[in-house]
Amino acid sequence: MSTTQTFVGTLAVEHCCECGIAFGVGEDFQRRRRADHASFCCPMGHWQSYLGQSDAEKARQEAERQRQLKEQYIRLANDRMEQRDHARRQAAAARGQVTRIKRRVGKGVCPCCTRTFQNLGRHMAGQHPDWSKDDA
């Protein structure tokens, strides 16, 4: 006795990795198994599963990689801005020190021994001959 079944739909052809038999599975079933990686059997009873990543998993992984890359670039940019601001503050502080020393020297205060002299140039030449302007 033979029975006839009517199927309206589309089947995807699969091949068993164990015995090689070709069999059909519904497209919806195939899509769900590719997404959840659950096991299923061929008509001969051999277990099958889709081990590769689905398109959705690949897209999620790529989106995560892009998000991490963006965060990395943002951190790098923030670090660079912080370094730049730090260098600017250091330069401003150095300029302030130079200005302070120039004003003190202009008022006759020795930059080495911090005493005040009427003729600072003569004091520097006599007491600190090895001192140069670079030392300030």
Beta strands, then each sheet from edge to edge (+ up, - down):
strand 1: 11-15
strand 2: 22-26
strand 3: 40-41
strand 4: 47-48
sheet 1: 1+ 2-
sheet 2: 3+ 4-
end
